[in-house]
């Protein structure tokens, strides 16, 4: 059986009240230090619920903004601005808010601010990409200064989880600055405020004393984008960065042996795949899409490119998320069968453009090039187009980049498969999969309040996605961080959140 050498083709339930606060407990002292962080990419807008957020959002936005709920390291939903919640009817939830929360400009974060934020997200004219996360909401009503009622169109079993994705914004300030002004100079209620921001490049945060979470140990955080992984590592070694994300696996072991440095990793609530547009004539038959899956050696990609810092997969959700099915295995590597299936489907002279990014996800370009090599080996001609982060995000949400592209879908912070399945509903611009049965299953999953029955529905969705193969499913990555020894309190999480509140210098 043919085996391609990667070095040659790759560049290198309902939630109840009274839960503890989890990671959002306050801290006291400051040491007058600025933490410097290097990421593979940077957000293009500081409007945290906008369509231009992209994968760095969790790192950049959580220090600045609060959410009604939050997920702890185990993926359990815990209080944040909302201290408790309960179902008052099958389609109605009531949330109690803290009374001591203010935005960094002094504006009160009360029930009116919650309603303003949710209404803004739900308004389709505002083009807030996180609208899909809370699309079940029908109405938001202010009951009192510290009480909000949220009515849903139908029973929604994970509404408290969904709300951990929505960042709360100051109505008065946003109206005064306008949409564009707020995207450049935002105000939040978190323990840090934005001091300076350059789109897609860097952001400088300053600690504030007004946050209900308490004053951080740090005086500030500087986060900048360094797309080239080798340059990020060099900045860590030189002391120009204290924390660097997405360390290339081939450097991880070496870095861990270097004095003054350490490498830590955590399996992400994320799946990496090549998404295929099933509306394209050449990709309309599932047998063709299955053949493309058989043509790619996922284990070799995990071992050769990711150096073991990932797990091969045949579904969208790993064991760390709700919706995983243990009976689904990755497609085996079988190029002979793949070619035979392509021939049987009448596919001749198939050419695919694979769109990708460089630095948005760990080894994104390298994995795309590896897939291209495997497809070329079974007679599928491929070409690769590399896009910058902002262009990629815009094209994804606008329905572009056909017929195929590399993407990292995450299901954090909820650690729930709903957060990836939602993008595969027919009719959504983000979806390249049109399947009425899948749509029906997804709709059923959003209404089923019994956790066991809901899990069964989601596992049926997983099996259907595997069978229909609207993507070449690759792996669940582990996020690797390089950390300087003087940094204390950093804990990697499956949702890519960095809790800067906890970090201090030795």
Phi, psi and omega per residue, in radians:
X1 nan 2.424 -3.112
X2 -1.196 2.390 3.032
X3 -2.337 2.164 -3.103
X4 -1.519 2.418 3.092
X5 -1.483 2.038 -3.031
X6 -1.110 -0.529 -3.141
X7 -1.086 -0.376 -3.111
X8 -1.601 -0.441 -3.092
X9 -1.929 -0.258 3.117
X10 -1.938 2.583 3.130
X11 -1.316 1.296 2.970
X12 2.071 nan nan
X13 nan 1.783 -2.984
X14 -1.624 2.473 3.140
X15 -1.639 2.422 -3.037
X16 -1.888 -3.129 -3.014
X17 -1.535 2.950 2.976
X18 1.319 0.484 -3.135
X19 -1.521 2.687 3.139
X20 -1.211 2.893 -3.027
X21 -1.357 -0.130 3.121
X22 1.081 -2.363 -3.056
X23 -1.320 -0.243 -3.052
X24 -1.543 0.842 3.036
X25 -1.727 2.527 -3.011
X26 -1.228 2.798 3.050
X27 -2.226 2.891 -2.915
X28 -1.909 -1.064 -2.877
X29 -1.623 2.832 3.101
X30 -2.162 2.561 -3.118
X31 -1.983 0.176 3.093
X32 1.124 0.708 -3.086
X33 -2.125 2.632 3.070
X34 -2.017 2.126 3.134
X35 -1.521 2.314 -3.141
X36 -1.938 2.205 -3.031
X37 -2.181 2.368 3.089
X38 -2.024 2.196 3.127
X39 -1.983 2.918 3.092
X40 -1.293 -0.421 3.129
X41 -2.705 2.999 -3.104
X42 -2.350 2.613 3.111
X43 -1.097 2.630 3.130
X44 -1.596 -0.201 -3.118
X45 -2.560 2.532 3.073
X46 -1.669 0.208 2.928
X47 -1.366 1.871 -2.890
X48 -1.240 -0.303 3.140
X49 -1.821 0.138 -3.038
X50 -1.431 2.972 -3.054
X51 -1.295 -0.162 -3.059
X52 -1.731 0.276 -3.004
X53 -1.159 -0.978 3.119
X54 1.299 3.062 -3.037
X55 -1.041 -0.523 -3.136
X56 -1.227 -0.051 -2.985
X57 -0.973 -0.756 -3.054
X58 -1.103 -0.630 -3.141
X59 -1.262 -0.719 -3.026
X60 -1.414 -0.669 -2.953
X61 -1.546 -0.625 -3.074
X62 -1.097 -0.522 3.053
X63 -1.190 -0.453 -3.006
X64 -1.705 -0.645 -3.023
X65 -2.065 2.719 3.040
X66 -1.864 2.836 3.030
X67 -2.189 2.863 3.107
X68 -1.098 -0.739 3.122
X69 -2.211 2.951 -3.122
X70 -2.507 2.712 3.087
X71 -1.859 2.310 3.091
X72 -1.423 -3.046 -3.069
X73 -1.091 -0.365 3.137
X74 -1.610 0.037 -3.105
X75 1.411 0.209 3.110
X76 -1.510 2.387 -3.133
X77 -1.359 2.324 -3.101
X78 -2.328 2.845 -3.123
X79 -1.105 2.655 2.980
X80 -2.396 -1.862 3.028
X81 -1.201 -0.615 3.010
X82 -1.453 2.222 -3.141
X83 -1.549 -0.425 3.141
X84 -2.814 2.858 3.114
X85 -2.728 2.765 3.137
X86 -2.763 2.716 3.000
X87 -1.425 2.166 3.028
X88 -1.722 -0.226 2.999
X89 -2.819 2.983 -3.127
X90 -0.997 -0.432 -3.097
X91 -2.124 0.393 -3.116
X92 -2.431 2.340 3.117
X93 -2.143 2.547 3.072
X94 -2.139 2.216 -3.098
X95 -1.998 2.281 3.045
X96 -1.709 2.308 -3.051
X97 -1.849 2.728 2.990
X98 -1.117 2.620 3.101
X99 -1.731 0.058 -3.020
X100 -2.072 0.453 -3.043
X101 -1.798 2.221 3.072
X102 -2.299 2.610 2.987
X103 -1.285 2.835 -3.024
X104 -1.148 -0.240 3.061
X105 -1.630 0.083 3.119
X106 1.706 -0.212 3.132
X107 -1.149 2.440 -3.082
X108 -1.360 2.365 3.006
X109 -1.676 1.698 -3.115
X110 -2.160 -2.903 -3.097
X111 -1.079 -0.583 3.114
X112 -1.124 -0.669 3.110
X113 -1.179 -0.645 3.089
X114 -1.117 -0.828 3.126
X115 -1.080 -0.774 3.127
X116 -0.992 -0.815 -3.102
X117 -1.112 -0.867 -3.096
X118 -1.151 -0.710 3.107
X119 -1.097 -0.687 3.130
X120 -1.107 -0.739 3.124
X121 -1.168 -0.708 -3.061
X122 -1.291 -0.349 3.126
X123 -1.271 1.960 -3.067
X124 -1.085 -0.380 3.138
X125 -1.201 -0.368 -3.116
X126 -1.452 -0.188 3.055
X127 0.932 0.837 3.074
X128 -1.590 2.014 -2.998
X129 -1.101 -0.488 -3.127
X130 -1.288 -0.018 3.065
X131 -0.939 -0.651 -3.138
X132 -1.085 -0.457 -3.136
X133 -1.204 -0.535 -3.039
X134 -2.172 0.504 -3.074
X135 -1.132 -0.251 3.123
X136 -1.325 -0.230 -3.093
X137 -1.272 2.289 3.118
X138 -1.732 -0.681 -3.085
X139 -2.744 2.596 3.077
X140 -2.128 2.170 -3.056
X141 -2.169 2.327 3.069
X142 -1.460 2.065 3.123
X143 -1.609 -0.608 3.108
X144 -2.886 3.140 -3.094
X145 -1.022 -0.513 -3.071
X146 -2.095 0.317 -3.114
X147 -2.370 2.280 3.124
X148 -2.214 2.351 3.003
X149 -1.865 2.299 3.112
X150 -2.073 2.067 3.109
X151 -1.752 2.395 -3.137
X152 -1.939 2.749 -3.108
X153 -1.158 -0.497 3.107
X154 -2.678 2.944 3.117
X155 -0.948 2.310 -3.116
X156 -2.176 1.847 -3.028
X157 -1.225 -0.337 -3.050
X158 -2.148 0.511 3.136
X159 -0.987 -0.779 3.097
X160 -1.024 -0.622 3.068
X161 -1.152 -0.747 -3.111
X162 -1.028 -0.682 -3.050
X163 -1.223 -0.218 3.060
X164 -1.249 -0.126 3.132
X165 -1.690 -0.136 -3.023
X166 -1.844 2.042 -3.113
X167 -1.511 2.310 -3.036
X168 -1.471 2.370 -2.983
X169 -2.157 2.703 -3.122
X170 -1.473 2.009 -3.064
X171 -1.045 -0.852 -3.073
X172 -1.097 -0.810 -3.118
X173 -1.133 -0.749 -3.098
X174 -1.157 -0.675 3.103
X175 -1.131 -0.582 -3.115
X176 -1.305 -0.587 -3.102
X177 -1.544 -0.458 -3.004
X178 1.407 2.951 -3.067
X179 -1.046 -0.872 -3.086
X180 -1.166 -0.691 3.131
X181 -1.130 -0.717 3.129
X182 -1.147 -0.644 -3.127
X183 -1.101 -0.406 3.124
X184 -1.662 -0.672 -3.079
X185 -2.295 1.317 -3.069
X186 -1.406 2.853 3.031
X187 -2.220 2.310 3.072
X188 -2.261 -3.030 3.142
X189 -1.999 0.155 -3.140
X190 -1.330 -3.122 -3.083
X191 -1.338 -0.045 3.087
X192 -2.283 2.649 3.028
X193 -2.116 2.764 -3.130
X194 -1.422 2.096 3.096
X195 -1.653 -0.569 3.130
X196 -2.771 2.554 -3.110
X197 -2.576 2.260 3.007
X198 -2.067 1.996 -3.053
X199 -0.920 2.378 3.089
X200 1.078 0.233 -3.079
X201 -2.259 -1.097 -3.063
X202 -2.804 2.813 3.056
X203 -2.497 2.471 3.108
X204 -2.042 2.171 -3.111
X205 -1.918 2.515 3.074
X206 -2.107 2.441 3.112
X207 -1.180 2.559 3.082
X208 -2.117 2.838 -3.127
X209 -1.802 0.036 -3.012
X210 -1.695 -0.117 -3.041
X211 -1.311 2.430 3.076
X212 -1.127 -0.328 3.119
X213 -1.302 -0.219 -3.100
X214 1.748 2.955 -3.138
X215 -1.477 2.286 -3.133
X216 -1.170 2.843 2.989
X217 -1.190 -0.494 -3.093
X218 -1.514 2.589 3.010
X219 -1.472 -0.423 -3.130
X220 -2.977 2.956 3.098
X221 -2.397 2.293 3.038
X222 -1.972 2.122 -3.108
X223 -2.085 2.212 -3.139
X224 -2.377 2.737 3.141
X225 -1.605 2.245 2.997
X226 -2.280 1.640 -3.034
X227 -1.037 -0.665 -3.112
X228 -1.339 2.115 -3.089
X229 -1.069 -0.696 -3.121
X230 -1.116 -0.593 3.110
X231 -1.248 -0.652 3.067
X232 -1.058 -0.785 3.139
X233 -1.105 -0.717 3.124
X234 -1.075 -0.676 3.133
X235 -1.161 -0.577 3.091
X236 -1.190 -0.819 -3.130
X237 -1.075 -0.623 -3.096
X238 -1.434 -0.098 -3.117
X239 1.409 0.183 3.102
X240 -1.409 -0.266 3.045
X241 -2.386 2.511 3.117
X242 -1.662 -0.570 3.104
X243 -2.306 2.297 3.136
X244 -2.256 2.265 -3.135
X245 -1.608 2.901 3.015
X246 0.936 0.973 3.057
X247 -1.217 2.227 3.101
X248 -0.980 2.328 -3.083
X249 -0.940 -0.606 -3.116
X250 -1.215 -0.273 3.087
X251 -1.733 -0.263 -3.009
X252 -1.053 -0.835 -3.110
X253 -1.149 -0.685 3.125
X254 -1.120 -0.756 -3.139
X255 -1.094 -0.676 -3.095
X256 -1.129 -0.349 3.127
X257 -1.639 -0.100 -3.115
X258 -1.448 2.468 -3.089
X259 -1.136 2.326 3.082
X260 1.502 0.003 -3.120
X261 -2.216 2.713 3.012
X262 -2.528 2.727 3.090
X263 -2.083 2.237 3.087
X264 -2.183 2.654 -3.065
X265 -2.538 2.727 3.102
X266 -2.630 2.365 3.069
X267 -1.151 2.200 -3.075
X268 -1.424 2.698 2.926
X269 -1.392 1.220 -2.981
X270 -2.686 2.657 3.021
X271 -2.251 2.420 3.046
X272 -1.855 2.295 -3.128
X273 -2.702 2.889 2.963
X274 -1.709 1.908 -3.100
X275 -1.408 2.338 -3.097
X276 -1.938 2.378 3.102
X277 -1.474 1.851 -3.060
X278 -1.248 -0.169 3.083
X279 -1.410 -0.252 3.077
X280 -1.207 2.295 -3.105
X281 -0.909 -0.720 -3.092
X282 -1.219 -0.325 -3.090
X283 -2.006 0.245 -3.045
X284 -1.319 -0.412 3.128
X285 -1.569 2.310 -3.130
X286 -1.141 -0.488 3.126
X287 -1.094 -0.619 3.091
X288 -1.163 -0.782 -3.124
X289 -1.173 -0.640 3.069
X290 -1.128 -0.694 3.119
X291 -1.071 -0.701 3.117
X292 -1.107 -0.627 3.073
X293 -1.148 -0.731 3.127
X294 -1.162 -0.434 -3.077
X295 -1.324 -0.257 -3.014
X296 -1.889 2.244 3.128
X297 -1.556 1.646 -3.100
X298 -1.168 -0.655 -3.138
X299 -1.094 -0.700 3.114
X300 -1.156 -0.615 3.083
X301 -1.157 -0.743 3.110
X302 -1.075 -0.784 -3.086
X303 -1.366 -0.700 -3.038
X304 -1.459 -0.727 -3.108
X305 -1.668 -0.778 -3.077
X306 -1.567 -0.114 3.100
X307 0.910 0.640 3.098
X308 1.529 -0.065 -3.123
X309 -1.500 0.838 -3.141
X310 -3.035 2.956 3.113
X311 -2.265 2.203 3.089
X312 -1.054 2.603 -3.084
X313 -2.535 2.760 3.019
X314 -2.135 0.237 -3.128
X315 -2.575 3.047 -3.015
X316 -1.498 -0.379 -3.032
X317 -2.077 2.255 3.097
X318 -1.396 3.025 3.119
X319 -1.037 -0.284 -3.128
X320 -1.447 0.070 -3.105
X321 -2.282 2.662 3.080
X322 -1.200 2.232 -3.125
X323 2.031 -0.145 3.112
X324 -1.187 2.461 3.088
X325 -2.072 2.076 -3.056
X326 -1.251 -0.245 -3.109
X327 -1.585 0.041 3.110
X328 -1.741 2.157 3.130
X329 -1.902 2.770 3.066
X330 -1.081 2.648 3.011
X331 -1.045 2.310 3.116
X332 -1.217 2.749 3.081
X333 -1.441 1.933 -3.094
X334 -2.570 1.366 -3.089
X335 -1.109 -0.522 3.127
X336 -1.131 -0.849 3.107
X337 -1.124 -0.663 3.134
X338 -1.036 -0.804 -3.129
X339 -1.158 -0.673 3.126
X340 -1.129 -0.689 3.126
X341 -1.174 -0.662 3.095
X342 -1.132 -0.722 3.116
X343 -1.128 -0.756 -3.126
X344 -1.124 -0.511 3.135
X345 -1.448 -0.022 3.123
X346 1.332 0.412 -3.120
X347 -1.501 2.105 3.092
X348 -2.318 2.458 3.095
X349 0.938 0.743 3.098
X350 -1.279 2.236 3.108
X351 -2.141 2.254 -3.140
X352 -2.176 2.345 2.949
X353 -1.668 2.136 3.116
X354 -1.771 1.993 3.103
X355 -1.542 2.525 -3.122
X356 -2.712 3.085 3.049
X357 -2.098 3.048 3.049
X358 -2.317 1.864 3.127
X359 1.790 -0.261 3.091
X360 -1.177 -0.698 3.024
X361 -2.174 2.686 3.115
X362 -1.049 2.117 3.101
X363 1.029 0.564 -3.128
X364 -1.086 -0.844 -3.137
X365 -1.176 -0.706 -3.121
X366 -1.094 -0.733 3.123
X367 -1.168 -0.682 3.106
X368 -1.097 -0.718 3.121
X369 -1.157 -0.619 3.087
X370 -1.126 -0.789 3.104
X371 -1.042 -0.753 3.122
X372 -1.015 -0.710 3.128
X373 -1.114 -0.741 3.113
X374 -1.139 -0.715 3.137
X375 -1.171 -0.696 3.074
X376 -1.011 -0.615 -3.073
X377 -1.204 -0.362 3.099
X378 -1.846 0.285 3.030
X379 1.633 0.112 3.081
X380 -1.632 2.016 -3.130
X381 -1.344 2.298 -3.098
X382 -2.233 2.660 2.949
X383 -2.404 2.668 -3.032
X384 -2.039 2.355 3.049
X385 -2.116 2.128 -3.116
X386 -1.701 2.262 -3.127
X387 -2.025 2.597 2.983
X388 -1.250 2.793 -3.025
X389 -0.958 -0.885 -3.075
X390 -1.063 -0.724 3.138
X391 -1.171 -0.686 3.119
X392 -1.079 -0.859 -3.114
X393 -1.070 -0.741 3.133
X394 -1.112 -0.769 3.136
X395 -1.156 -0.688 -3.132
X396 -1.090 -0.895 -3.094
X397 -1.280 -0.255 3.111
X398 -1.699 -0.024 3.098
X399 1.534 0.313 -3.112
X400 -1.616 -2.836 3.117
X401 1.126 0.698 3.091
X402 -1.455 2.616 0.134
X403 -1.647 -0.093 -3.036
X404 -2.712 2.631 3.073
X405 -2.745 2.685 3.064
X406 -1.422 2.384 3.098
X407 -2.557 2.622 2.963
X408 -1.926 1.830 3.105
X409 -1.577 2.294 3.085
X410 -1.982 2.651 3.090
X411 -2.065 0.327 2.948
X412 -1.589 2.831 0.100
X413 -1.418 -0.173 -3.069
X414 -1.264 -0.375 -3.026
X415 0.958 0.789 -3.063
X416 -2.370 2.382 -3.079
X417 -1.063 -0.353 3.083
X418 -0.921 -0.580 -3.035
X419 -1.285 -0.199 2.993
X420 -1.913 -0.608 3.138
X421 -1.133 -0.520 -3.090
X422 -1.020 -0.546 -3.082
X423 -1.376 -0.009 -3.083
X424 -1.935 0.297 3.081
X425 -1.368 2.418 3.101
X426 -1.022 2.446 3.078
X427 1.656 -0.352 3.083
X428 -1.346 2.457 3.131
X429 -1.070 -0.560 -3.122
X430 -1.307 -0.300 -3.053
X431 -1.490 2.382 2.997
X432 -1.984 0.291 -3.064
X433 -2.198 2.106 -3.127
X434 -2.017 1.823 -3.093
X435 -2.622 1.945 -3.057
X436 -1.103 -0.664 3.136
X437 -1.139 -0.694 3.086
X438 -1.109 -0.728 3.112
X439 -1.031 -0.734 -3.131
X440 -1.128 -0.725 3.109
X441 -1.108 -0.751 -3.137
X442 -1.088 -0.782 3.119
X443 -1.031 -0.738 3.124
X444 -1.104 -0.663 -3.122
X445 -1.149 -0.525 -3.118
X446 -1.358 -0.192 -3.092
X447 -1.930 -0.286 -3.032
X448 -1.378 1.990 -3.092
X449 -1.489 -0.294 3.106
X450 -1.398 2.024 -3.052
X451 -1.002 -0.703 -3.114
X452 -1.171 -0.759 3.127
X453 -1.181 -0.671 3.098
X454 -1.078 -0.730 3.125
X455 -1.066 -0.711 3.109
X456 -1.048 -0.718 3.121
X457 -1.120 -0.763 -3.102
X458 -1.174 -0.612 3.086
X459 -1.205 -0.556 3.028
X460 -1.126 -0.664 3.071
X461 -1.107 -0.693 3.128
X462 -1.102 -0.736 3.130
X463 -1.164 -0.678 3.117
X464 -1.159 -0.731 3.130
X465 -1.094 -0.686 3.111
X466 -1.126 -0.776 -3.104
X467 -1.188 -0.786 -3.100
X468 -1.335 -0.424 3.033
X469 0.890 0.974 3.063
X470 -1.335 0.205 3.063
X471 -2.755 2.732 2.996
X472 -1.542 1.747 -3.052
X473 -1.345 2.272 -3.014
X474 -1.919 -1.223 -2.955
X475 -2.858 2.868 2.929
X476 -1.801 2.013 -3.044
X477 -1.443 2.742 2.916
X478 -1.764 2.286 3.097
X479 -1.458 2.204 -3.117
X480 -1.893 2.428 3.117
X481 -2.212 2.400 2.934
X482 -1.699 2.281 -3.025
X483 -2.309 2.321 3.080
X484 -1.317 2.605 -2.988
X485 -1.079 -0.509 -3.080
X486 -1.309 -0.160 3.122
X487 -1.486 2.187 -3.129
X488 -2.092 2.533 3.034
X489 1.590 0.077 3.116
X490 -1.452 2.227 3.130
X491 -2.236 2.054 3.106
X492 -1.199 2.511 -3.093
X493 -2.226 2.709 3.139
X494 -1.227 -0.172 -3.138
X495 -1.799 0.128 3.121
X496 1.174 0.121 3.051
X497 -1.269 2.356 2.961
X498 -1.884 2.039 -3.120
X499 -1.467 1.504 -3.117
X500 -1.091 -0.395 3.104
X501 -0.938 -0.595 -3.016
X502 -1.572 -0.289 -2.968
X503 -1.414 2.486 3.083
X504 -2.534 2.955 3.050
X505 -1.771 2.485 -3.126
X506 -1.182 nan nan
